[in-house]
Amino acid sequence: MDREQDGHGGRNFEERAARDAAPGNGNGNGGAGSEDVKPPDGLDPAATAPTNGFTRRQFLGRAGIVAGSAVLGGGMIAGLAGCTDDEGDTAGTTETSEGQNGASGAQWDDAADVLVVGSGAAAYGAAAAAVNAGAEVVMLEKGTAKGGTSYKSGGGYWIPNNHLMQAEGIDDPRDEALQYMARLSYPQFYDPQAQNLGIPQHKYDLITNYYDRGSEIIRTMDEIGALRSMISPALRPDIHPLPYTPDYHAQLEIDVPKQGRQMNPTDGAGAAMIEQLAAYADEQGVRLMLEHRVTRILRNDQGEVEGLEVETPDGTQRFQARQGVVFGSGGFTQNPDMRLAYLRGPIFGGCAVPTIEGDFVHMANDVGAQFGNMQNGWWAEVELQTALDNPSVPNDIWIPYGHSMVMVNRHGTRVTNEKQVYNERTQVHFYWDPVELEYPNLVMMMIYDSKVAQDDTEWGFRYPVPMPGEERDYVIQGQTWQELADNINSTLGGYSEQLGGWNLVDDFAQNLQQTVEQFNQFAEQGQDPVFHRGETPIQQDWSGPPLPPEQNAMAPFEGSGPYYCILLGGGTLDTKGGPEININAEVLDAEGNPIPGLYGAGNCISSPAAQAYWSGGSTLGPALVYGWIAGENAAGSAAGSGATESTEPVGTTAS
């Protein structure tokens, strides 16, 4: 396969934009904040609300929506085409300092050794590392509150061979761990017998660096009091040989430990993680400035990054970075133009906060950065009607709840394992039928019976199924399969403009009844020979409510109604494409060389995980680790000097 065509090459961004938006390159839609919205990994399901305790009003407030926050995103396509918007907005451009600041002798409004953009996991990881190295640090946050999407996440971070595993005597050998990551991230290249496992050198280096440094970094954060960690416990320890959350793909032979890599803060989820990191940063004198929206990267005549232009409550200001700038500002889930241009699947939203609009994409493009992985997201389904009303949803759907439950497409047929983890399951929405010329799975119908509806089990992954007695306007009902089908079609008709007239086929009800009859047979036998539902450790651990493992998360439907339906659409936690970085978290230019003084981590850069979701915490893990690496390197060298372990330039065919 031509590596330029797998989405990870290093072409000039304008060329990539045109290519990705062209017919035949995906469907022109797609989908994935700050870092890592995760299910409440390892937390007591009975004590964990789907939105981590936030009402929707509180969530929108925490997201920090400020006036004009959508301007940058809205002008994306026009800006890349060399146009300006109607008001001449210059957000996302870059300038040299000659005649304005720095080398010219003009004054700065503020200054620090290291400027960090954002305040989620990647940003706080960078701030912690930089201040620990003795640097003066200022954090610039676009929203009105700290934490971004990380704050509302489950707070899990996946760290192979972490120090707590080692203390428990859980073996996580390097060779097999690298094989696991490479196999999932680059299946089109993976060869366990080949040099670098068959994957491009640059990508291999990022993965090996993550394994080699992750445990050390998380241990250091624990030792200095920045982030206290624990291994995430399983929800069903009664069915596992170890009491920890299973890896998402523990069925693979190359996954040696199976469990123990996923970690959480000792005192909670994402909010606890951010509060711990923020407390450390505050104690060390890090300044956090809210409602400070970065709009420009400022460079000197040598191309070295010297500072940032920032929109503040007091007007436009210029901040000097004496040593470096780190971006940890999240992806572009909440920028509809970017979703349309780059993502490979039709998505309707995600749980990234509203400020996650791809700001870094514009600015990095203007300094000549190399881009990669723009077509991928951390995929997760969303409850459709909520997403159509507001694409920044309170929560995604991790594993659909209930045992007498199936998911079907517009033809009334199952097309996936309902209990598969969210990243894999969501991609079924992107299937294009080349014969019928349609997206048959654009919307998936989550069908369940009264046993599920009346089940009063409190479970961390119950959403969006309401508790008994709770009314939700997105729940569709019908006494018979035909009545349910009619009511589903009526609901879809109300969103006809947003769905392109997508609806159910005429024989949906008949097909659905046959689908349920077949599923009932599978449930009675305890085996799903078609999609192997409930057969992996994570599916058994998370499915809820608890069933004996041999039932594989299946139970027969009731013989009569009422029956229920919730509409599901494709979505993201956040996107995971952007500028390429090297093992020092330096942002690379189009030739594969570091851009002096510019670093990145988290969902605003091209993820080291590529297409993969290694396991719970695979968003926050690389965010924390590469955030720390970015911060320590930014603090350790003057702008323009580069990190001490710079790699060889990354060519366009090797990325």
C-alpha positions as CSV (number, residue, x, y, z in Angstrom):
1,M,0.0,0.0,0.0
2,D,1.2,3.5,-0.8
3,R,1.9,5.0,2.6
4,E,0.8,8.4,1.4
5,Q,-2.6,7.0,1.1
6,D,-3.0,5.5,4.5
7,G,-3.6,8.9,6.0
8,H,-0.3,9.1,7.9
9,G,1.9,10.7,5.4
10,G,3.5,14.1,5.6
11,R,2.2,16.1,2.7
12,N,1.7,19.8,2.8
13,F,-1.5,20.4,4.7
14,E,-3.3,22.3,1.9
15,E,-2.7,19.3,-0.4
16,R,-4.0,16.9,2.3
17,A,-7.1,19.1,2.8
18,A,-7.9,19.0,-0.9
19,R,-7.3,15.3,-1.1
20,D,-9.3,14.4,2.0
21,A,-12.3,16.5,0.9
22,A,-12.3,15.0,-2.6
23,P,-14.8,12.4,-3.7
24,G,-13.7,8.9,-3.1
25,N,-11.7,9.7,0.0
26,G,-14.1,8.6,2.7
27,N,-17.5,10.1,2.9
28,G,-16.6,13.6,3.6
29,N,-17.7,13.5,7.2
30,G,-16.4,12.2,10.3
31,G,-15.4,12.6,13.8
32,A,-12.8,13.3,17.9
33,G,-10.6,17.8,23.3
34,S,-8.7,18.3,25.5
35,E,-7.7,14.8,26.1
36,D,-9.6,11.6,26.7
37,V,-13.3,11.5,27.5
38,K,-13.5,8.0,28.9
39,P,-16.1,5.9,30.5
40,P,-15.7,5.7,34.3
41,D,-12.9,3.1,34.0
42,G,-12.4,1.2,37.2
43,L,-14.8,3.1,39.3
44,D,-17.8,1.8,41.2
45,P,-20.6,1.6,38.5
46,A,-23.2,2.2,41.2
47,A,-21.6,5.4,42.2
48,T,-20.7,6.9,38.9
49,A,-23.2,9.1,37.0
50,P,-22.8,9.0,33.2
51,T,-21.7,12.7,33.1
52,N,-19.5,12.4,36.2
53,G,-21.9,14.4,38.3
54,F,-22.5,17.3,35.8
55,T,-25.9,18.4,34.7
56,R,-25.9,19.6,31.1
57,R,-26.1,23.2,32.2
58,Q,-23.0,22.7,34.5
59,F,-21.2,20.9,31.7
60,L,-21.7,23.7,29.2
61,G,-20.6,26.2,31.9
62,R,-17.4,24.2,32.5
63,A,-16.7,24.1,28.8
64,G,-16.2,27.8,29.0
65,I,-18.1,29.0,25.9
66,V,-17.0,32.5,25.3
67,A,-18.2,35.0,22.8
68,G,-16.7,34.4,19.4
69,S,-15.3,31.0,20.2
70,A,-16.6,29.5,17.0
71,V,-15.1,32.1,14.7
72,L,-11.8,30.3,14.3
73,G,-13.4,27.0,13.4
74,G,-16.0,28.5,11.1
75,G,-13.3,30.0,8.9
76,M,-11.2,26.9,8.5
77,I,-11.9,25.9,4.9
78,A,-11.8,29.5,3.6
79,G,-8.5,30.1,5.5
80,L,-6.8,27.1,4.0
81,A,-7.9,28.2,0.5
82,G,-6.1,31.5,1.0
83,C,-9.2,33.5,1.7
84,T,-10.3,35.5,4.8
85,D,-13.6,35.5,6.4
86,D,-16.1,38.3,6.1
87,E,-14.6,40.2,9.1
88,G,-11.0,39.7,8.0
89,D,-10.3,37.5,11.0
90,T,-6.6,36.7,11.3
91,A,-7.0,34.0,14.0
92,G,-4.7,31.1,13.4
93,T,-2.0,33.0,11.5
94,T,1.7,33.5,12.3
95,E,4.1,36.4,12.1
96,T,7.8,36.9,12.4
97,S,8.8,39.2,15.2
98,E,10.7,41.7,13.0
99,G,9.1,45.1,13.6
100,Q,6.8,43.8,16.2
101,N,8.4,42.1,19.2
102,G,11.3,40.0,20.3
103,A,14.2,40.7,18.0
104,S,12.8,44.1,17.1
105,G,13.0,45.2,20.7
106,A,9.2,45.9,21.0
107,Q,7.6,45.1,24.4
108,W,5.7,42.0,25.3
109,D,2.6,42.1,27.4
110,D,3.7,39.1,29.5
111,A,6.4,36.5,29.5
112,A,7.4,33.1,30.8
113,D,10.0,30.5,30.1
114,V,7.4,28.1,28.8
115,L,3.9,28.9,27.5
116,V,1.4,26.0,27.6
117,V,-1.8,26.2,25.6
118,G,-4.8,24.4,27.2
119,S,-5.5,23.0,30.6
120,G,-6.4,19.3,30.1
121,A,-4.2,16.3,30.7
122,A,-1.6,17.0,28.0
123,A,-1.3,20.6,29.0
124,Y,-1.0,20.0,32.7
125,G,1.4,17.2,32.1
126,A,3.6,19.7,30.2
127,A,3.2,22.3,32.9
128,A,4.2,19.9,35.6
129,A,7.3,18.7,33.8
130,A,8.4,22.2,32.9
131,V,8.0,23.7,36.4
132,N,9.6,20.6,37.9
133,A,12.6,21.4,35.7
134,G,12.8,24.9,37.1
135,A,11.0,26.8,34.4
136,E,8.5,29.6,34.9
137,V,5.3,28.5,33.3
138,V,2.1,30.2,32.1
139,M,-0.9,28.2,31.0
140,L,-3.4,29.9,28.5
141,E,-6.9,28.4,28.6
142,K,-9.6,29.4,26.1
143,G,-12.5,28.4,28.3
144,T,-13.8,29.9,31.5
145,A,-12.8,26.9,33.6
146,K,-9.8,24.6,33.7
147,G,-9.7,21.0,32.6
148,G,-11.4,20.9,29.2
149,T,-12.7,17.5,28.2
150,S,-10.3,15.8,30.5
151,Y,-12.2,17.2,33.5
152,K,-15.4,15.3,32.5
153,S,-13.5,12.1,31.5
154,G,-13.3,8.8,33.4
155,G,-9.7,9.7,34.1
156,G,-8.1,6.4,32.9
157,Y,-4.6,6.4,31.5
158,W,-3.1,3.3,29.9
159,I,0.6,2.9,30.9
160,P,2.2,-0.4,29.8
161,N,4.7,-1.9,32.3
162,N,3.8,0.8,34.9
163,H,5.5,0.9,38.2
164,L,2.4,-0.4,40.1
165,M,2.2,-3.4,37.8
166,Q,5.9,-4.1,38.5
167,A,5.2,-3.8,42.3
168,E,2.4,-6.4,41.9
169,G,4.7,-8.7,40.0
170,I,2.6,-8.4,36.7
171,D,4.9,-9.1,33.8
172,D,4.6,-6.8,30.7
173,P,7.5,-7.7,28.4
174,R,8.6,-5.0,26.0
175,D,8.6,-7.1,22.8
176,E,5.0,-8.3,23.1
177,A,3.7,-4.9,24.3
178,L,5.2,-3.3,21.2
179,Q,3.6,-6.0,19.0
180,Y,0.2,-5.4,20.6
181,M,0.4,-1.7,20.0
182,A,1.8,-2.0,16.4
183,R,-0.7,-4.7,15.5
184,L,-3.6,-2.5,16.4
185,S,-2.2,0.8,15.2
186,Y,-0.9,-0.3,11.8
187,P,-2.5,-3.6,10.8
188,Q,-1.8,-2.8,7.1
189,F,2.0,-2.9,7.8
190,Y,2.3,-5.1,10.8
191,D,4.7,-8.0,10.5
192,P,6.1,-9.5,13.8
193,Q,9.1,-10.9,11.9
194,A,10.0,-7.7,10.2
195,Q,12.3,-4.9,11.3
196,N,10.4,-2.3,13.3
197,L,7.4,-4.8,13.1
198,G,6.9,-3.6,9.6
199,I,5.7,-0.1,10.5
200,P,7.4,3.2,9.5
201,Q,10.4,4.1,11.6
202,H,9.0,7.4,12.9
203,K,5.8,5.7,14.1
204,Y,7.7,2.8,15.6
205,D,9.9,5.3,17.5
206,L,6.8,7.0,19.0
207,I,5.4,3.7,20.2
208,T,8.7,2.4,21.7
209,N,9.3,5.7,23.4
210,Y,5.9,5.5,24.9
211,Y,6.6,2.1,26.4
212,D,10.1,3.1,27.5
213,R,9.2,6.3,29.2
214,G,5.6,6.0,30.2
215,S,6.2,4.1,33.5
216,E,9.1,6.4,34.5
217,I,7.0,9.5,33.9
218,I,3.9,8.4,35.8
219,R,6.1,7.2,38.7
220,T,7.8,10.6,38.7
221,M,4.5,12.4,38.8
222,D,3.5,10.3,41.7
223,E,6.8,10.9,43.6
224,I,6.7,14.7,43.2
225,G,3.0,14.8,44.2
226,A,1.6,15.9,40.9
227,L,-0.6,12.8,40.2
228,R,-1.2,9.9,42.6
229,S,-2.2,6.8,40.7
230,M,-3.8,3.4,41.2
231,I,-4.4,0.4,38.9
232,S,-8.0,0.6,37.7
233,P,-10.1,-2.2,39.3
234,A,-12.4,-4.5,37.3
235,L,-16.1,-4.1,37.6
236,R,-16.4,-7.9,37.7
237,P,-13.4,-9.2,39.6
238,D,-15.3,-12.5,40.3
239,I,-14.8,-13.5,36.7
240,H,-11.1,-12.5,36.2
241,P,-7.9,-14.1,37.5
242,L,-6.7,-10.6,38.4
243,P,-8.9,-7.9,40.0
244,Y,-8.0,-5.2,37.4
245,T,-9.7,-3.8,34.3
246,P,-9.0,-6.0,31.3
247,D,-7.3,-4.6,28.2
248,Y,-9.8,-4.0,25.4
249,H,-8.2,-6.6,23.3
250,A,-7.0,-9.1,25.9
251,Q,-8.1,-12.0,23.7
252,L,-5.0,-11.4,21.6
253,E,-2.1,-13.8,22.4
254,I,0.4,-11.0,22.3
255,D,-1.3,-9.2,25.1
256,V,0.7,-10.8,27.9
257,P,-0.5,-9.2,31.1
258,K,-4.2,-8.9,30.0
259,Q,-4.9,-6.5,32.9
260,G,-3.1,-3.9,35.0
261,R,-2.0,-1.3,32.4
262,Q,-5.0,1.0,33.0
263,M,-4.5,3.5,35.8
264,N,-6.7,6.1,37.5
265,P,-6.1,8.9,40.0
266,T,-6.4,7.6,43.5
267,D,-9.3,9.8,44.4
268,G,-11.6,9.6,41.4
269,A,-11.9,10.2,37.7
270,G,-11.1,13.0,35.3
271,A,-12.0,15.8,37.6
272,A,-9.8,14.3,40.3
273,M,-6.9,14.0,37.9
274,I,-7.1,17.6,36.8
275,E,-7.5,18.9,40.4
276,Q,-4.4,16.9,41.5
277,L,-2.4,18.3,38.6
278,A,-3.7,21.8,39.1
279,A,-2.9,21.7,42.8
280,Y,0.7,20.8,42.1
281,A,1.0,23.4,39.4
282,D,-0.5,26.1,41.7
283,E,1.9,25.1,44.5
284,Q,4.8,25.5,42.1
285,G,3.8,28.9,40.9
286,V,2.3,28.1,37.5
287,R,0.0,30.8,36.4
288,L,-3.3,29.7,34.7
289,M,-5.1,32.4,32.7
290,L,-8.7,31.6,31.7
291,E,-10.5,33.1,28.8
292,H,-7.2,33.5,27.0
293,R,-7.6,32.3,23.4
294,V,-4.4,31.8,21.5
295,T,-4.7,33.0,17.9
296,R,-1.2,33.3,16.5
297,I,2.2,31.7,16.8
298,L,4.9,34.4,16.7
299,R,8.4,33.7,15.3
300,N,11.6,35.5,14.8
301,D,13.5,35.8,11.5
302,Q,15.2,32.5,12.1
303,G,11.9,30.8,12.3
304,E,12.2,30.2,16.0
305,V,8.9,30.3,18.0
306,E,9.2,33.2,20.4
307,G,5.7,33.7,21.7
308,L,1.9,33.8,21.1
309,E,-0.7,36.3,20.3
310,V,-3.7,35.9,22.6
311,E,-7.2,37.3,22.7
312,T,-7.9,38.1,26.4
313,P,-10.7,39.9,28.3
314,D,-8.5,43.0,28.1
315,G,-7.9,42.8,24.4
316,T,-5.2,41.4,22.2
317,Q,-1.9,40.7,24.0
318,R,1.5,39.2,23.2
319,F,3.1,36.6,25.4
320,Q,6.8,35.8,25.2
321,A,8.0,32.3,25.5
322,R,11.7,32.5,26.5
323,Q,12.2,28.8,26.0
324,G,9.3,27.1,24.2
325,V,5.6,26.8,23.5
326,V,3.6,23.6,24.2
327,F,0.2,23.0,22.7
328,G,-2.2,20.7,24.5
329,S,-5.4,22.3,23.2
330,G,-7.4,19.3,22.1
331,G,-8.7,18.2,18.7
332,F,-11.5,19.4,16.4
333,T,-14.6,17.5,17.3
334,Q,-16.6,20.6,17.7
335,N,-15.6,22.2,14.4
336,P,-18.1,21.0,11.8
337,D,-16.0,22.2,8.8
338,M,-13.0,20.2,9.9
339,R,-15.2,17.1,10.6
340,L,-16.6,17.4,7.1
341,A,-13.2,17.9,5.5
342,Y,-11.1,15.3,7.3
343,L,-12.8,12.6,9.2
344,R,-13.5,9.3,7.4
345,G,-17.0,8.6,8.9
346,P,-20.3,10.5,9.2
347,I,-20.5,11.6,12.8
348,F,-22.9,13.7,14.7
349,G,-20.9,15.0,17.6
350,G,-19.0,13.9,20.7
351,C,-18.4,14.5,24.3
352,A,-15.5,16.9,23.7
353,V,-16.4,20.3,25.3
354,P,-17.6,23.1,22.9
355,T,-14.2,24.9,22.9
356,I,-12.5,22.0,21.1
357,E,-12.5,23.5,17.6
358,G,-9.1,22.6,16.2
359,D,-7.4,25.9,16.9
360,F,-3.9,24.4,16.6
361,V,-4.6,23.1,13.1
362,H,-4.7,26.6,11.7
363,M,-1.7,27.9,13.6
364,A,0.5,24.9,13.0
365,N,-0.4,25.0,9.3
366,D,0.8,28.5,9.1
367,V,4.2,27.6,10.5
368,G,4.6,24.8,7.9
369,A,3.9,21.8,10.1
370,Q,3.6,18.3,8.8
371,F,0.2,16.7,9.4
372,G,-1.0,13.2,10.0
373,N,-3.9,11.0,11.1
374,M,-6.4,13.6,10.3
375,Q,-9.0,11.1,9.2
376,N,-9.1,9.3,12.6
377,G,-10.9,9.9,15.9
378,W,-11.4,8.2,19.2
379,W,-14.7,6.8,18.0
380,A,-17.7,6.4,20.3
381,E,-21.4,6.4,19.6
382,V,-23.7,9.2,20.6
383,E,-27.4,9.3,21.4
384,L,-28.6,10.8,18.1
385,Q,-31.4,13.2,19.1
386,T,-29.3,14.9,21.7
387,A,-26.4,15.2,19.3
388,L,-28.6,16.7,16.5
389,D,-29.8,19.3,19.0
390,N,-26.2,20.0,20.3
391,P,-23.2,18.1,19.0
392,S,-21.3,18.6,22.3
393,V,-23.1,15.8,24.1
394,P,-22.8,15.2,27.9
395,N,-21.7,11.6,27.4
396,D,-20.9,9.0,24.8
397,I,-22.1,5.4,24.8
398,W,-19.5,3.0,25.9
399,I,-21.2,-0.4,25.9
400,P,-25.0,-0.5,25.2
401,Y,-26.7,-1.6,28.3
402,G,-28.9,-4.7,28.7
403,H,-28.9,-8.3,27.8
404,S,-32.2,-8.6,25.9
405,M,-31.0,-5.9,23.6
406,V,-29.8,-5.7,20.0
407,M,-28.6,-3.0,17.6
408,V,-30.0,-3.1,14.0
409,N,-29.6,-1.0,10.9
410,R,-32.2,0.5,8.6
411,H,-32.9,-3.0,7.2
412,G,-33.7,-4.4,10.7
413,T,-30.6,-6.6,10.8
414,R,-27.7,-6.9,13.2
415,V,-24.3,-5.8,11.8
416,T,-22.0,-5.9,14.8
417,N,-21.3,-7.2,18.2
418,E,-23.3,-4.9,20.5
419,K,-20.9,-5.4,23.4
420,Q,-17.7,-4.7,21.4
421,V,-15.8,-1.7,22.8
422,Y,-16.9,1.7,21.6
423,N,-14.0,2.5,19.3
424,E,-14.5,-0.6,17.2
425,R,-18.2,-0.8,17.4
426,T,-18.7,2.8,16.2
427,Q,-16.9,2.3,12.9
428,V,-19.8,0.2,11.7
429,H,-21.7,3.5,11.1
430,F,-19.1,4.4,8.4
431,Y,-19.9,1.5,6.1
432,W,-20.8,2.5,2.5
433,D,-22.9,0.0,0.6
434,P,-21.4,0.1,-2.9
435,V,-24.4,-1.7,-4.4
436,E,-27.3,0.3,-2.9
437,L,-25.2,3.4,-2.7
438,E,-26.2,4.2,0.8
439,Y,-25.0,4.3,4.5
440,P,-27.3,1.5,5.8
441,N,-25.8,1.9,9.3
442,L,-25.8,5.7,9.4
443,V,-28.2,5.4,12.4
444,M,-28.3,2.3,14.5
445,M,-31.5,1.3,16.4
446,M,-30.8,0.1,19.9
447,I,-33.7,-2.2,20.5
448,Y,-34.6,-3.6,24.0
449,D,-37.5,-5.0,25.9
450,S,-39.3,-4.3,29.2
451,K,-36.9,-6.5,31.2
452,V,-34.1,-4.0,30.4
453,A,-36.4,-1.0,30.8
454,Q,-37.6,-2.1,34.2
455,D,-34.2,-3.3,35.5
456,D,-33.2,-1.0,38.4
457,T,-29.5,-1.9,38.4
458,E,-27.3,1.2,38.8
459,W,-24.4,0.7,36.4
460,G,-21.7,3.1,35.2
461,F,-22.4,2.2,31.6
462,R,-26.2,2.3,31.8
463,Y,-26.5,5.5,29.8
464,P,-28.6,6.2,27.7
465,V,-31.1,3.7,29.1
466,P,-33.1,5.6,31.8
467,M,-33.8,4.1,35.2
468,P,-37.3,2.8,35.7
469,G,-39.7,5.7,36.2
470,E,-37.4,8.2,34.5
471,E,-38.8,9.8,31.3
472,R,-36.5,10.6,28.4
473,D,-37.9,12.0,25.2
474,Y,-35.3,10.1,23.1
475,V,-36.8,6.8,24.1
476,I,-39.2,5.5,21.4
477,Q,-41.8,2.8,22.3
478,G,-44.2,0.4,20.6
479,Q,-46.4,-2.4,21.7
480,T,-45.6,-4.4,18.6
481,W,-42.7,-4.6,16.2
482,Q,-44.7,-2.8,13.6
483,E,-45.8,0.0,15.9
484,L,-42.2,0.4,17.1
485,A,-41.1,0.7,13.4
486,D,-43.7,3.2,12.6
487,N,-42.8,5.3,15.6
488,I,-39.1,5.1,14.7
489,N,-39.8,6.3,11.2
490,S,-41.9,9.2,12.5
491,T,-39.0,10.3,14.8
492,L,-36.5,10.0,11.9
493,G,-38.8,12.1,9.8
494,G,-38.5,15.0,12.2
495,Y,-34.8,15.0,11.5
496,S,-35.1,14.5,7.7
497,E,-33.1,17.5,6.7
498,Q,-30.2,16.7,9.1
499,L,-30.2,13.0,8.0
500,G,-30.6,13.5,4.2
501,G,-34.0,11.8,4.3
502,W,-32.6,8.6,5.8
503,N,-35.3,6.3,7.1
504,L,-36.2,2.6,7.6
505,V,-36.9,0.2,4.7
506,D,-40.5,-1.0,4.2
507,D,-39.9,-4.4,5.6
508,F,-38.0,-3.3,8.7
509,A,-40.5,-4.6,11.2
510,Q,-40.6,-8.1,9.6
511,N,-36.8,-8.2,9.4
512,L,-36.5,-7.0,13.0
513,Q,-38.8,-9.7,14.3
514,Q,-36.7,-12.4,12.5
515,T,-33.5,-10.8,13.9
516,V,-34.9,-11.0,17.4
517,E,-36.0,-14.6,16.9
518,Q,-32.5,-15.6,15.8
519,F,-30.9,-13.7,18.7
520,N,-33.2,-15.4,21.2
521,Q,-31.8,-18.8,20.0
522,F,-28.3,-17.5,20.5
523,A,-29.2,-16.3,24.0
524,E,-30.7,-19.6,24.9
525,Q,-27.5,-21.4,23.7
526,G,-25.2,-18.9,25.3
527,Q,-23.3,-18.4,22.1
528,D,-23.4,-15.9,19.3
529,P,-21.8,-17.7,16.3
530,V,-22.2,-14.6,14.1
531,F,-20.6,-11.8,16.1
532,H,-19.3,-13.6,19.2
533,R,-21.0,-11.3,21.6
534,G,-19.7,-11.3,25.2
535,E,-16.7,-13.6,24.6
536,T,-13.9,-11.2,25.5
537,P,-12.9,-10.2,29.1
538,I,-13.8,-6.5,28.6
539,Q,-17.2,-7.4,27.2
540,Q,-18.0,-9.6,30.2
541,D,-16.6,-7.1,32.7
542,W,-18.5,-4.1,31.4
543,S,-21.8,-5.4,30.0
544,G,-23.9,-5.3,33.2
545,P,-26.0,-6.1,35.0
546,P,-23.9,-9.1,36.2
547,L,-24.6,-12.4,34.5
548,P,-22.7,-15.7,34.6
549,P,-19.9,-15.5,32.0
550,E,-21.3,-18.5,30.1
551,Q,-24.4,-16.4,29.1
552,N,-22.1,-14.0,27.1
553,A,-24.2,-10.9,27.9
554,M,-27.3,-12.3,26.2
555,A,-30.8,-13.0,27.3
556,P,-34.0,-13.7,25.2
557,F,-36.5,-10.9,24.5
558,E,-39.9,-11.0,26.1
559,G,-42.6,-12.5,23.8
560,S,-44.7,-9.4,23.8
561,G,-44.3,-5.6,24.1
562,P,-43.8,-2.9,25.0
563,Y,-40.5,-2.7,23.1
564,Y,-38.1,0.3,23.1
565,C,-35.7,2.0,20.8
566,I,-32.9,4.6,21.2
567,L,-31.3,6.0,18.1
568,L,-27.5,5.9,18.0
569,G,-25.2,7.8,15.6
570,G,-21.4,7.8,15.1
571,G,-19.4,10.2,17.3
572,T,-16.1,10.7,19.0
573,L,-14.5,11.3,22.3
574,D,-12.3,13.7,20.3
575,T,-10.3,13.6,17.1
576,K,-6.7,12.5,17.1
577,G,-5.1,14.1,14.0
578,G,-2.9,17.1,13.7
579,P,0.8,18.1,13.5
580,E,3.3,15.3,13.6
581,I,5.7,15.2,16.5
582,N,9.0,13.3,17.2
583,I,10.0,11.4,20.3
584,N,10.8,14.7,22.0
585,A,7.3,16.0,21.3
586,E,8.7,18.6,18.9
587,V,6.4,19.6,16.2
588,L,7.8,18.7,12.8
589,D,7.8,20.7,9.6
590,A,7.0,19.4,6.1
591,E,10.5,18.1,5.7
592,G,10.4,16.2,9.0
593,N,12.6,18.7,10.9
594,P,11.6,20.1,14.3
595,I,10.1,23.6,14.3
596,P,12.3,25.4,16.9
597,G,10.5,26.1,20.1
598,L,7.2,24.4,19.3
599,Y,5.9,21.3,21.0
600,G,2.6,19.4,21.1
601,A,0.8,16.5,22.9
602,G,-2.7,15.1,23.3
603,N,-5.5,15.2,20.8
604,C,-4.2,18.3,19.0
605,I,-1.4,16.3,17.4
606,S,-1.1,13.2,15.2
607,S,-1.7,10.5,17.8
608,P,1.1,7.9,18.4
609,A,-1.8,5.4,18.5
610,A,-2.8,6.1,14.9
611,Q,-6.1,4.3,14.2
612,A,-5.9,2.2,17.4
613,Y,-7.6,2.3,20.7
614,W,-5.2,0.1,22.7
615,S,-7.4,0.0,25.8
616,G,-9.1,2.2,28.3
617,G,-6.9,5.2,28.9
618,S,-5.3,5.2,25.5
619,T,-6.1,8.9,25.0
620,L,-5.0,10.2,28.4
621,G,-2.0,8.0,28.6
622,P,-0.1,9.4,25.6
623,A,-1.4,12.8,26.5
624,L,0.2,12.7,29.9
625,V,3.4,11.0,28.8
626,Y,4.0,13.2,25.7
627,G,2.8,16.2,27.5
628,W,5.5,15.6,30.1
629,I,8.1,15.0,27.4
630,A,7.1,18.3,25.7
631,G,7.3,20.2,29.0
632,E,10.7,18.9,30.0
633,N,12.2,19.5,26.5
634,A,10.7,23.0,26.3
635,A,12.1,23.8,29.7
636,G,15.5,22.3,28.9
637,S,16.5,24.2,25.8
638,A,16.2,27.7,24.5
639,A,13.9,28.2,21.6
640,G,15.5,27.1,18.5
641,S,18.0,24.7,20.0
642,G,15.9,21.6,19.7
643,A,15.8,18.8,22.2
644,T,18.9,16.8,23.1
645,E,17.7,13.6,21.4
646,S,16.4,14.9,18.1
647,T,15.6,12.2,15.6
648,E,16.5,12.2,11.9
649,P,14.2,14.2,9.7
650,V,11.0,12.4,9.0
651,G,10.3,12.1,5.2
652,T,6.9,12.1,3.7
653,T,7.0,8.4,2.8
654,A,8.2,7.3,6.3
655,S,5.3,8.8,8.2
